[in-house]
Protein backbone atom coordinates (compact mmCIF):
# COMPACT_ATOMS: atom_id res chain seq x y z
CA UNK A 1 0.00 0.00 0.00
CA UNK A 2 2.88 2.35 0.81
CA UNK A 3 4.47 2.06 -2.62
CA UNK A 4 1.11 2.31 -4.36
CA UNK A 5 0.27 5.60 -2.61
CA UNK A 6 3.62 7.04 -3.61
CA UNK A 7 3.19 5.88 -7.19
CA UNK A 8 -0.26 7.47 -7.25
CA UNK A 9 1.28 10.88 -6.57
CA UNK A 10 3.93 10.33 -9.22
CA UNK A 11 1.31 9.33 -11.79
CA UNK A 12 -0.47 12.63 -11.26
CA UNK A 13 2.65 14.65 -11.88
CA UNK A 14 3.33 15.65 -8.31
CA UNK A 15 6.96 16.54 -7.71
CA UNK A 16 8.89 14.91 -4.91
CA UNK A 17 11.31 16.33 -2.36
CA UNK A 18 14.05 14.04 -1.09
CA UNK A 19 13.83 13.74 2.70
CA UNK A 20 16.68 11.22 2.85
CA UNK A 21 14.43 8.84 4.77
CA UNK A 22 12.74 5.81 3.17
CA UNK A 23 9.99 5.97 5.80
CA UNK A 24 9.00 9.51 4.78
CA UNK A 25 8.03 10.68 1.30
CA UNK A 26 6.97 14.18 0.31
CA UNK A 27 5.15 15.25 -2.85
CA UNK A 28 3.76 18.62 -3.87
CA UNK A 29 1.86 20.34 -6.66
CA UNK A 30 0.85 23.93 -7.35
CA UNK A 31 -2.67 25.24 -7.69
CA UNK A 32 -3.89 25.95 -11.25
CA UNK A 33 -3.49 29.71 -10.74
CA UNK A 34 -0.01 29.24 -9.19
CA UNK A 35 -1.10 31.11 -6.05
CA UNK A 36 -0.69 28.25 -3.64
CA UNK A 37 0.76 24.80 -3.17
CA UNK A 38 -0.54 21.50 -1.81
CA UNK A 39 1.92 19.21 -0.03
CA UNK A 40 1.31 15.54 0.74
CA UNK A 41 3.69 14.14 3.35
CA UNK A 42 3.64 10.35 3.78
CA UNK A 43 4.89 9.04 7.15
CA UNK A 44 5.11 5.32 7.90
CA UNK A 45 4.23 3.84 11.29
CA UNK A 46 7.86 3.33 12.31
CA UNK A 47 8.82 6.96 11.65
CA UNK A 48 5.65 8.21 13.30
CA UNK A 49 6.66 6.29 16.42
CA UNK A 50 10.04 8.04 16.43
CA UNK A 51 8.42 11.48 16.69
CA UNK A 52 6.85 13.47 19.48
CA UNK A 53 4.48 16.38 18.90
CA UNK A 54 7.22 18.98 19.12
CA UNK A 55 9.25 17.18 16.47
CA UNK A 56 6.19 16.81 14.24
CA UNK A 57 5.55 20.54 14.37
CA UNK A 58 9.23 21.20 13.69
CA UNK A 59 8.98 19.06 10.57
CA UNK A 60 5.92 21.00 9.42
CA UNK A 61 7.75 24.30 9.95
CA UNK A 62 10.77 23.05 8.04
CA UNK A 63 8.61 21.85 5.15
CA UNK A 64 6.72 25.12 5.05
CA UNK A 65 10.01 27.02 5.10
CA UNK A 66 11.06 25.34 1.85
CA UNK A 67 8.10 26.82 -0.05
CA UNK A 68 6.97 29.97 1.73
CA UNK A 69 9.23 32.28 -0.29
CA UNK A 70 7.62 31.16 -3.52
CA UNK A 71 3.99 30.51 -2.57
CA UNK A 72 1.86 32.72 -0.32
CA UNK A 73 -0.57 29.94 0.54
CA UNK A 74 0.56 26.46 1.60
CA UNK A 75 -1.57 23.48 2.61
CA UNK A 76 0.03 20.37 4.07
CA UNK A 77 -1.58 16.95 4.40
CA UNK A 78 0.16 14.32 6.52
CA UNK A 79 -0.77 10.75 5.52
CA UNK A 80 0.09 8.31 8.32
CA UNK A 81 0.38 4.59 7.64
CA UNK A 82 -0.73 3.23 11.01
CA UNK A 83 -3.59 1.66 12.93
CA UNK A 84 -3.08 3.72 16.08
CA UNK A 85 -5.57 6.55 15.70
CA UNK A 86 -5.12 7.78 19.27
CA UNK A 87 -1.40 8.27 18.83
CA UNK A 88 -1.90 9.84 15.40
CA UNK A 89 -4.38 12.33 16.80
CA UNK A 90 -2.12 13.21 19.77
CA UNK A 91 0.74 13.77 17.33
CA UNK A 92 -1.04 15.67 14.55
CA UNK A 93 -4.41 16.82 15.85
CA UNK A 94 -5.32 20.35 16.85
CA UNK A 95 -3.35 22.17 14.14
CA UNK A 96 -4.82 24.98 12.05
CA UNK A 97 -7.44 23.18 9.97
CA UNK A 98 -7.13 25.72 7.18
CA UNK A 99 -3.48 24.95 6.48
CA UNK A 100 -2.78 21.53 7.99
CA UNK A 101 -4.56 18.20 8.10
CA UNK A 102 -3.76 14.55 8.65
CA UNK A 103 -5.20 11.31 7.35
CA UNK A 104 -4.74 7.81 8.76
CA UNK A 105 -4.44 4.94 6.31
CA UNK A 106 -4.81 1.67 8.23
CA UNK A 107 -3.31 -1.39 6.47
CA UNK A 108 -4.58 -3.67 9.24
CA UNK A 109 -8.31 -2.95 8.84
CA UNK A 110 -7.92 -1.59 5.29
CA UNK A 111 -9.68 1.68 5.97
CA UNK A 112 -8.77 5.36 5.95
CA UNK A 113 -9.80 8.21 8.26
CA UNK A 114 -9.56 11.92 7.56
CA UNK A 115 -8.91 14.80 9.92
CA UNK A 116 -12.31 16.04 11.24
CA UNK A 117 -10.90 19.57 11.50
CA UNK A 118 -9.76 19.76 7.87
CA UNK A 119 -11.15 22.89 6.18
CA UNK A 120 -9.83 22.47 2.65
CA UNK A 121 -10.24 19.97 -0.14
CA UNK A 122 -7.55 17.79 -1.64
CA UNK A 123 -6.99 17.27 -5.31
CA UNK A 124 -10.23 15.78 -6.62
CA UNK A 125 -8.55 12.56 -7.66
CA UNK A 126 -6.85 11.81 -4.35
CA UNK A 127 -9.59 10.20 -2.29
CA UNK A 128 -11.14 7.97 -5.01
CA UNK A 129 -7.75 6.56 -5.99
CA UNK A 130 -6.66 6.11 -2.39
CA UNK A 131 -9.88 4.23 -1.71
CA UNK A 132 -9.18 1.99 -4.69
CA UNK A 133 -5.62 1.28 -3.48
CA UNK A 134 -6.97 0.29 -0.06
CA UNK A 135 -9.57 -1.99 -1.61
CA UNK A 136 -7.04 -3.72 -3.88
CA UNK A 137 -4.66 -4.19 -0.97
CA UNK A 138 -7.41 -5.74 1.15
CA UNK A 139 -8.40 -8.18 -1.60
CA UNK A 140 -4.82 -9.22 -2.30
CA UNK A 141 -4.06 -9.72 1.39
CA UNK A 142 -7.19 -11.83 1.86
CA UNK A 143 -6.29 -13.89 -1.19
CA UNK A 144 -2.77 -14.45 0.07
CA UNK A 145 -1.23 -12.75 -2.94
CA UNK A 146 0.62 -10.28 -0.75
CA UNK A 147 1.18 -9.37 2.88
CA UNK A 148 -0.04 -6.18 4.48
CA UNK A 149 2.39 -3.31 4.99
CA UNK A 150 1.89 -4.04 8.67
CA UNK A 151 4.42 -6.88 8.29
CA UNK A 152 7.02 -4.74 6.56
CA UNK A 153 9.55 -4.13 9.33
CA UNK A 154 11.04 -1.20 7.41
CA UNK A 155 7.71 0.62 7.74
CA UNK A 156 6.04 -0.80 10.79
CA UNK A 157 6.68 -0.92 14.54
CA UNK A 158 4.65 -3.12 16.84
CA UNK A 159 3.44 -0.92 19.65
CA UNK A 160 1.79 -3.04 22.28
CA UNK A 161 3.96 -1.40 24.98
CA UNK A 162 5.80 1.90 25.38
CA UNK A 163 7.44 3.10 22.20
CA UNK A 164 10.37 5.37 21.25
CA UNK A 165 8.03 8.18 20.30
CA UNK A 166 6.93 8.73 23.89
CA UNK A 167 8.75 11.84 25.08
CA UNK A 168 9.42 12.77 28.70
CA UNK A 169 6.16 14.61 29.25
CA UNK A 170 4.06 11.91 27.60
CA UNK A 171 5.72 9.22 29.68
CA UNK A 172 4.85 11.09 32.88
CA UNK A 173 1.58 12.85 32.20
CA UNK A 174 -0.34 10.19 34.15
CA UNK A 175 1.53 10.68 37.41
CA UNK A 176 4.41 12.47 39.08
CA UNK A 177 5.86 9.30 40.60
CA UNK A 178 6.47 7.49 37.29
CA UNK A 179 10.32 7.54 37.64
CA UNK A 180 10.07 4.99 40.44
CA UNK A 181 13.75 4.20 40.94
CA UNK A 182 14.68 7.89 41.13
CA UNK A 183 12.03 8.61 43.74
CA UNK A 184 12.99 5.47 45.67
CA UNK A 185 16.63 6.61 45.77
CA UNK A 186 15.57 10.06 46.95
CA UNK A 187 13.40 8.49 49.66
CA UNK A 188 16.24 6.24 50.88
CA UNK A 189 18.67 9.16 51.02
CA UNK A 190 16.19 11.33 52.90
CA UNK A 191 15.37 8.59 55.44
CA UNK A 192 19.06 7.96 56.10
CA UNK A 193 19.64 11.69 56.54
CA UNK A 194 16.80 11.92 59.08
CA UNK A 195 18.30 8.97 60.94
CA UNK A 196 21.65 10.81 60.85
CA UNK A 197 20.07 13.80 62.59
CA UNK A 198 19.06 11.57 65.51
CA UNK A 199 22.36 9.70 65.83
CA UNK A 200 24.54 12.64 64.84
CA UNK A 201 25.80 13.45 61.34
CA UNK A 202 29.43 13.34 62.44
CA UNK A 203 28.91 9.94 64.07
CA UNK A 204 27.26 8.54 60.92
CA UNK A 205 30.12 9.87 58.80
CA UNK A 206 32.61 8.15 61.12
CA UNK A 207 30.69 4.89 60.84
CA UNK A 208 29.89 4.95 57.12
CA UNK A 209 32.11 7.47 55.35
CA UNK A 210 35.14 6.51 53.25
CA UNK A 211 38.73 7.24 54.13
CA UNK A 212 41.70 5.26 52.90
CA UNK A 213 42.72 4.23 56.41
CA UNK A 214 39.32 2.78 57.34
CA UNK A 215 38.14 1.51 53.95
CA UNK A 216 41.29 -0.17 52.69
CA UNK A 217 43.57 -0.05 55.73
CA UNK A 218 41.01 -1.67 58.04
CA UNK A 219 39.38 -3.46 55.11
CA UNK A 220 35.91 -1.99 55.78
CA UNK A 221 34.87 -2.21 52.13
CA UNK A 222 31.21 -1.70 52.97
CA UNK A 223 31.98 2.01 53.38
CA UNK A 224 32.23 2.35 49.60
CA UNK A 225 28.48 1.66 49.50
CA UNK A 226 27.31 3.45 52.64
CA UNK A 227 29.28 6.63 51.91
CA UNK A 228 27.17 7.79 48.98
CA UNK A 229 23.96 7.48 50.99
CA UNK A 230 25.23 9.86 53.70
CA UNK A 231 25.16 13.67 53.63
CA UNK A 232 26.79 16.34 55.73
CA UNK A 233 24.01 18.96 55.96
CA UNK A 234 20.51 19.88 54.86
CA UNK A 235 21.77 21.99 51.96
CA UNK A 236 24.07 19.14 50.92
CA UNK A 237 21.27 16.60 50.63
CA UNK A 238 18.71 18.99 49.14
CA UNK A 239 21.14 20.04 46.41
CA UNK A 240 22.04 16.46 45.58
CA UNK A 241 18.43 15.27 45.57
CA UNK A 242 17.39 18.13 43.30
CA UNK A 243 19.98 17.12 40.72
CA UNK A 244 19.14 13.45 41.18
CA UNK A 245 15.52 14.21 40.30
CA UNK A 246 16.48 16.47 37.39
CA UNK A 247 18.95 14.14 35.69
CA UNK A 248 17.75 10.78 36.98
CA UNK A 249 14.09 11.53 36.30
CA UNK A 250 14.85 12.17 32.64
CA UNK A 251 17.35 9.37 32.18
CA UNK A 252 15.11 6.73 33.75
CA UNK A 253 12.51 7.34 31.03
CA UNK A 254 14.92 6.00 28.41
CA UNK A 255 16.42 3.04 30.29
CA UNK A 256 15.08 -0.13 31.87
CA UNK A 257 14.76 0.00 35.65
CA UNK A 258 17.51 -2.57 36.09
CA UNK A 259 20.01 -0.81 33.84
CA UNK A 260 19.25 2.56 35.38
CA UNK A 261 19.74 1.30 38.94
CA UNK A 262 22.95 -0.48 37.90
CA UNK A 263 24.22 2.75 36.35
CA UNK A 264 23.58 4.67 39.57
CA UNK A 265 25.25 2.06 41.79
CA UNK A 266 28.29 1.54 39.54
CA UNK A 267 28.83 5.29 39.28
CA UNK A 268 28.53 5.75 43.03
CA UNK A 269 30.84 2.84 43.90
CA UNK A 270 33.37 3.78 41.23
CA UNK A 271 33.46 7.41 42.35
CA UNK A 272 33.87 6.35 45.99
CA UNK A 273 36.83 4.12 45.11
CA UNK A 274 38.55 6.76 42.98
CA UNK A 275 37.93 9.53 45.51
CA UNK A 276 39.32 7.44 48.36
CA UNK A 277 42.44 6.55 46.39
CA UNK A 278 42.90 10.21 45.39
CA UNK A 279 42.86 11.29 49.04
CA UNK A 280 45.57 8.72 49.73
CA UNK A 281 47.66 9.99 46.80
CA UNK A 282 47.31 13.60 48.02
CA UNK A 283 48.39 12.60 51.53
CA UNK A 284 44.91 12.80 53.10
CA UNK A 285 44.35 9.13 54.02
CA UNK A 286 42.28 9.92 57.11
CA UNK A 287 39.87 12.44 55.51
CA UNK A 288 36.30 11.12 55.28
CA UNK A 289 34.17 11.39 52.13
CA UNK A 290 30.37 11.20 51.99
CA UNK A 291 27.61 12.22 49.56
CA UNK A 292 25.74 11.03 46.48
CA UNK A 293 27.49 13.46 44.13
CA UNK A 294 29.64 10.79 42.46
CA UNK A 295 26.59 8.71 41.53
CA UNK A 296 24.67 11.79 40.36
CA UNK A 297 27.57 12.97 38.22
CA UNK A 298 27.52 9.48 36.72
CA UNK A 299 23.91 10.08 35.67
CA UNK A 300 25.00 13.38 34.14
CA UNK A 301 27.66 11.62 32.08
CA UNK A 302 25.10 9.05 30.94
CA UNK A 303 22.60 11.74 29.98
CA UNK A 304 25.23 13.51 27.91
CA UNK A 305 25.54 10.35 25.78
CA UNK A 306 21.74 10.06 25.62
CA UNK A 307 21.38 13.66 24.39
CA UNK A 308 24.03 13.14 21.72
CA UNK A 309 22.40 9.92 20.53
CA UNK A 310 18.77 11.06 20.66
CA UNK A 311 17.81 14.37 18.98
CA UNK A 312 14.19 13.81 20.01
CA UNK A 313 15.17 14.01 23.69
CA UNK A 314 17.03 17.26 23.11
CA UNK A 315 14.01 18.71 21.32
CA UNK A 316 11.50 17.64 23.94
CA UNK A 317 10.45 20.11 26.59
CA UNK A 318 12.49 18.24 29.18
CA UNK A 319 15.62 17.73 27.11
CA UNK A 320 18.71 19.78 27.91
CA UNK A 321 21.07 21.22 25.30
CA UNK A 322 24.14 19.01 24.89
CA UNK A 323 26.49 21.76 26.07
CA UNK A 324 24.66 22.24 29.38
CA UNK A 325 26.07 19.15 31.08
CA UNK A 326 29.78 19.74 30.29
CA UNK A 327 29.24 23.38 31.27
CA UNK A 328 27.89 22.33 34.65
CA UNK A 329 30.81 19.94 35.17
CA UNK A 330 33.24 22.77 34.45
CA UNK A 331 31.27 25.01 36.80
CA UNK A 332 31.77 22.46 39.57
CA UNK A 333 35.50 23.17 39.36
CA UNK A 334 34.88 26.71 40.66
CA UNK A 335 35.48 25.89 44.36
CA UNK A 336 38.84 24.33 43.53
CA UNK A 337 39.83 27.33 41.42
CA UNK A 338 38.85 29.73 44.21
CA UNK A 339 40.90 27.72 46.68
CA UNK A 340 43.94 28.02 44.45
CA UNK A 341 43.43 31.77 43.90
CA UNK A 342 42.36 33.12 47.28
CA UNK A 343 42.98 30.18 49.58
CA UNK A 344 39.39 29.57 50.73
CA UNK A 345 38.53 26.26 52.33
CA UNK A 346 37.79 23.62 49.73
CA UNK A 347 35.25 21.13 51.03
CA UNK A 348 33.92 19.58 47.80
CA UNK A 349 35.00 16.13 46.63
CA UNK A 350 36.09 17.06 43.11
CA UNK A 351 37.63 13.64 42.51
CA UNK A 352 34.27 11.96 43.13
CA UNK A 353 32.52 14.39 40.78
CA UNK A 354 34.87 14.01 37.83
CA UNK A 355 35.47 10.28 38.12
CA UNK A 356 31.76 9.64 38.66
CA UNK A 357 30.99 11.60 35.49
CA UNK A 358 33.47 9.60 33.41
CA UNK A 359 32.43 6.25 34.94
CA UNK A 360 28.75 6.98 34.33
CA UNK A 361 29.40 8.01 30.75
CA UNK A 362 31.22 4.80 29.84
CA UNK A 363 28.93 2.60 31.95
CA UNK A 364 25.91 3.92 30.05
CA UNK A 365 27.59 3.11 26.74
CA UNK A 366 28.33 -0.44 27.90
CA UNK A 367 24.85 -0.98 29.37
CA UNK A 368 23.13 0.18 26.17
CA UNK A 369 25.20 -1.86 23.72
CA UNK A 370 22.73 -3.40 21.28
CA UNK A 371 19.95 -0.92 22.09
CA UNK A 372 19.87 0.73 18.68
CA UNK A 373 17.93 3.99 18.56
CA UNK A 374 15.16 2.49 20.61
CA UNK A 375 13.79 3.36 24.01
CA UNK A 376 14.12 0.45 26.41
CA UNK A 377 10.93 -0.85 27.94
CA UNK A 378 10.32 0.03 31.58
CA UNK A 379 9.38 -2.81 33.84
C-alpha positions in Angstrom: 0.0 0.0 0.0 2.9 2.3 0.8 4.5 2.1 -2.6 1.1 2.3 -4.4 0.3 5.6 -2.6 3.6 7.0 -3.6 3.2 5.9 -7.2 -0.3 7.5 -7.3 1.3 10.9 -6.6 3.9 10.3 -9.2 1.3 9.3 -11.8 -0.5 12.6 -11.3 2.7 14.7 -11.9 3.3 15.7 -8.3 7.0 16.5 -7.7 8.9 14.9 -4.9 11.3 16.3 -2.4 14.0 14.0 -1.1 13.8 13.7 2.7 16.7 11.2 2.8 14.4 8.8 4.8 12.7 5.8 3.2 10.0 6.0 5.8 9.0 9.5 4.8 8.0 10.7 1.3 7.0 14.2 0.3 5.1 15.2 -2.9 3.8 18.6 -3.9 1.9 20.3 -6.7 0.8 23.9 -7.4 -2.7 25.2 -7.7 -3.9 26.0 -11.3 -3.5 29.7 -10.7 0.0 29.2 -9.2 -1.1 31.1 -6.1 -0.7 28.3 -3.6 0.8 24.8 -3.2 -0.5 21.5 -1.8 1.9 19.2 0.0 1.3 15.5 0.7 3.7 14.1 3.4 3.6 10.4 3.8 4.9 9.0 7.1 5.1 5.3 7.9 4.2 3.8 11.3 7.9 3.3 12.3 8.8 7.0 11.7 5.7 8.2 13.3 6.7 6.3 16.4 10.0 8.0 16.4 8.4 11.5 16.7 6.8 13.5 19.5 4.5 16.4 18.9 7.2 19.0 19.1 9.2 17.2 16.5 6.2 16.8 14.2 5.5 20.5 14.4 9.2 21.2 13.7 9.0 19.1 10.6 5.9 21.0 9.4 7.7 24.3 10.0 10.8 23.1 8.0 8.6 21.8 5.1 6.7 25.1 5.1 10.0 27.0 5.1 11.1 25.3 1.9 8.1 26.8 -0.1 7.0 30.0 1.7 9.2 32.3 -0.3 7.6 31.2 -3.5 4.0 30.5 -2.6 1.9 32.7 -0.3 -0.6 29.9 0.5 0.6 26.5 1.6 -1.6 23.5 2.6 0.0 20.4 4.1 -1.6 17.0 4.4 0.2 14.3 6.5 -0.8 10.8 5.5 0.1 8.3 8.3 0.4 4.6 7.6 -0.7 3.2 11.0 -3.6 1.7 12.9 -3.1 3.7 16.1 -5.6 6.5 15.7 -5.1 7.8 19.3 -1.4 8.3 18.8 -1.9 9.8 15.4 -4.4 12.3 16.8 -2.1 13.2 19.8 0.7 13.8 17.3 -1.0 15.7 14.6 -4.4 16.8 15.9 -5.3 20.4 16.8 -3.4 22.2 14.1 -4.8 25.0 12.0 -7.4 23.2 10.0 -7.1 25.7 7.2 -3.5 25.0 6.5 -2.8 21.5 8.0 -4.6 18.2 8.1 -3.8 14.6 8.7 -5.2 11.3 7.3 -4.7 7.8 8.8 -4.4 4.9 6.3 -4.8 1.7 8.2 -3.3 -1.4 6.5 -4.6 -3.7 9.2 -8.3 -3.0 8.8 -7.9 -1.6 5.3 -9.7 1.7 6.0 -8.8 5.4 5.9 -9.8 8.2 8.3 -9.6 11.9 7.6 -8.9 14.8 9.9 -12.3 16.0 11.2 -10.9 19.6 11.5 -9.8 19.8 7.9 -11.2 22.9 6.2 -9.8 22.5 2.7 -10.2 20.0 -0.1 -7.6 17.8 -1.6 -7.0 17.3 -5.3 -10.2 15.8 -6.6 -8.5 12.6 -7.7 -6.9 11.8 -4.3 -9.6 10.2 -2.3 -11.1 8.0 -5.0 -7.7 6.6 -6.0 -6.7 6.1 -2.4 -9.9 4.2 -1.7 -9.2 2.0 -4.7 -5.6 1.3 -3.5 -7.0 0.3 -0.1 -9.6 -2.0 -1.6 -7.0 -3.7 -3.9 -4.7 -4.2 -1.0 -7.4 -5.7 1.1 -8.4 -8.2 -1.6 -4.8 -9.2 -2.3 -4.1 -9.7 1.4 -7.2 -11.8 1.9 -6.3 -13.9 -1.2 -2.8 -14.4 0.1 -1.2 -12.8 -2.9 0.6 -10.3 -0.7 1.2 -9.4 2.9 0.0 -6.2 4.5 2.4 -3.3 5.0 1.9 -4.0 8.7 4.4 -6.9 8.3 7.0 -4.7 6.6 9.6 -4.1 9.3 11.0 -1.2 7.4 7.7 0.6 7.7 6.0 -0.8 10.8 6.7 -0.9 14.5 4.7 -3.1 16.8 3.4 -0.9 19.6 1.8 -3.0 22.3 4.0 -1.4 25.0 5.8 1.9 25.4 7.4 3.1 22.2 10.4 5.4 21.3 8.0 8.2 20.3 6.9 8.7 23.9 8.8 11.8 25.1 9.4 12.8 28.7 6.2 14.6 29.2 4.1 11.9 27.6 5.7 9.2 29.7 4.9 11.1 32.9 1.6 12.8 32.2 -0.3 10.2 34.2 1.5 10.7 37.4 4.4 12.5 39.1 5.9 9.3 40.6 6.5 7.5 37.3 10.3 7.5 37.6 10.1 5.0 40.4 13.7 4.2 40.9 14.7 7.9 41.1 12.0 8.6 43.7 13.0 5.5 45.7 16.6 6.6 45.8 15.6 10.1 47.0 13.4 8.5 49.7 16.2 6.2 50.9 18.7 9.2 51.0 16.2 11.3 52.9 15.4 8.6 55.4 19.1 8.0 56.1 19.6 11.7 56.5 16.8 11.9 59.1 18.3 9.0 60.9 21.7 10.8 60.9 20.1 13.8 62.6 19.1 11.6 65.5 22.4 9.7 65.8 24.5 12.6 64.8 25.8 13.5 61.3 29.4 13.3 62.4 28.9 9.9 64.1 27.3 8.5 60.9 30.1 9.9 58.8 32.6 8.2 61.1 30.7 4.9 60.8 29.9 4.9 57.1 32.1 7.5 55.4 35.1 6.5 53.3 38.7 7.2 54.1 41.7 5.3 52.9 42.7 4.2 56.4 39.3 2.8 57.3 38.1 1.5 53.9 41.3 -0.2 52.7 43.6 0.0 55.7 41.0 -1.7 58.0 39.4 -3.5 55.1 35.9 -2.0 55.8 34.9 -2.2 52.1 31.2 -1.7 53.0 32.0 2.0 53.4 32.2 2.4 49.6 28.5 1.7 49.5 27.3 3.5 52.6 29.3 6.6 51.9 27.2 7.8 49.0 24.0 7.5 51.0 25.2 9.9 53.7 25.2 13.7 53.6 26.8 16.3 55.7 24.0 19.0 56.0 20.5 19.9 54.9 21.8 22.0 52.0 24.1 19.1 50.9 21.3 16.6 50.6 18.7 19.0 49.1 21.1 20.0 46.4 22.0 16.5 45.6 18.4 15.3 45.6 17.4 18.1 43.3 20.0 17.1 40.7 19.1 13.4 41.2 15.5 14.2 40.3 16.5 16.5 37.4 19.0 14.1 35.7 17.8 10.8 37.0 14.1 11.5 36.3 14.8 12.2 32.6 17.3 9.4 32.2 15.1 6.7 33.7 12.5 7.3 31.0 14.9 6.0 28.4 16.4 3.0 30.3 15.1 -0.1 31.9 14.8 0.0 35.6 17.5 -2.6 36.1 20.0 -0.8 33.8 19.2 2.6 35.4 19.7 1.3 38.9 23.0 -0.5 37.9 24.2 2.7 36.3 23.6 4.7 39.6 25.3 2.1 41.8 28.3 1.5 39.5 28.8 5.3 39.3 28.5 5.7 43.0 30.8 2.8 43.9 33.4 3.8 41.2 33.5 7.4 42.3 33.9 6.3 46.0 36.8 4.1 45.1 38.6 6.8 43.0 37.9 9.5 45.5 39.3 7.4 48.4 42.4 6.6 46.4 42.9 10.2 45.4 42.9 11.3 49.0 45.6 8.7 49.7 47.7 10.0 46.8 47.3 13.6 48.0 48.4 12.6 51.5 44.9 12.8 53.1 44.4 9.1 54.0 42.3 9.9 57.1 39.9 12.4 55.5 36.3 11.1 55.3 34.2 11.4 52.1 30.4 11.2 52.0 27.6 12.2 49.6 25.7 11.0 46.5 27.5 13.5 44.1 29.6 10.8 42.5 26.6 8.7 41.5 24.7 11.8 40.4 27.6 13.0 38.2 27.5 9.5 36.7 23.9 10.1 35.7 25.0 13.4 34.1 27.7 11.6 32.1 25.1 9.1 30.9 22.6 11.7 30.0 25.2 13.5 27.9 25.5 10.3 25.8 21.7 10.1 25.6 21.4 13.7 24.4 24.0 13.1 21.7 22.4 9.9 20.5 18.8 11.1 20.7 17.8 14.4 19.0 14.2 13.8 20.0 15.2 14.0 23.7 17.0 17.3 23.1 14.0 18.7 21.3 11.5 17.6 23.9 10.4 20.1 26.6 12.5 18.2 29.2 15.6 17.7 27.1 18.7 19.8 27.9 21.1 21.2 25.3 24.1 19.0 24.9 26.5 21.8 26.1 24.7 22.2 29.4 26.1 19.2 31.1 29.8 19.7 30.3 29.2 23.4 31.3 27.9 22.3 34.6 30.8 19.9 35.2 33.2 22.8 34.5 31.3 25.0 36.8 31.8 22.5 39.6 35.5 23.2 39.4 34.9 26.7 40.7 35.5 25.9 44.4 38.8 24.3 43.5 39.8 27.3 41.4 38.8 29.7 44.2 40.9 27.7 46.7 43.9 28.0 44.5 43.4 31.8 43.9 42.4 33.1 47.3 43.0 30.2 49.6 39.4 29.6 50.7 38.5 26.3 52.3 37.8 23.6 49.7 35.2 21.1 51.0 33.9 19.6 47.8 35.0 16.1 46.6 36.1 17.1 43.1 37.6 13.6 42.5 34.3 12.0 43.1 32.5 14.4 40.8 34.9 14.0 37.8 35.5 10.3 38.1 31.8 9.6 38.7 31.0 11.6 35.5 33.5 9.6 33.4 32.4 6.3 34.9 28.7 7.0 34.3 29.4 8.0 30.7 31.2 4.8 29.8 28.9 2.6 32.0 25.9 3.9 30.1 27.6 3.1 26.7 28.3 -0.4 27.9 24.8 -1.0 29.4 23.1 0.2 26.2 25.2 -1.9 23.7 22.7 -3.4 21.3 19.9 -0.9 22.1 19.9 0.7 18.7 17.9 4.0 18.6 15.2 2.5 20.6 13.8 3.4 24.0 14.1 0.4 26.4 10.9 -0.9 27.9 10.3 0.0 31.6 9.4 -2.8 33.8 
